[in-house]
Amino acid sequence: MNSCVEKILAQLERNFPEGEKLCVSERRINIRIAVKGIKNFAKRMRDIGAHLSTITCVDEIDTFSLIYHFDIEGCLINVYTKVDKSMPLVDSIVEIYPVADFYEREVYEMFGVIFTGHPRLEKFLLPDDWPKNVFPLRKG
């Protein structure tokens, strides 16, 4: 196993007991956490020197899977959380990672996930005349 992954796993086990490690490979760690813990988890990731690469979203009919992609020294940490589609709310991490501004706005605009506490959750990709509450990447 890559020494970077071993080092990160040691930090995760020490600092992130609420995380459930799903999979570990040569340069990747996948973790699942509860949506209510994402902001605290992001703070801890920042504290160990992780860079937020992007946030992606997958529509799984009844829920959304949000995946926060972090990088530490070339090792990838993917943090998965589920958001209820009927009440798609998750805490914004913009105050922790300013780069999350665009990622959260994109997920909001394409899927309708609301990032509470985001300073300006507004569209920026779709045309100005795009219909309100129509999210192009939502299934059904």
Secondary structure, 3 states (H helix, E strand, C coil): CCHHHHHHHHHHHHHCCCCEEEEECCCEEEEECCHHHHHHHHHHHHHCCCEEEEEEEEECCCEEEEEEEEEECCEEEEEEEEEECCCCEEECCCCCCCCHHHHHHHHHHHHCCEEECCCCCCCCCCCCCCCCCCCCCCCC
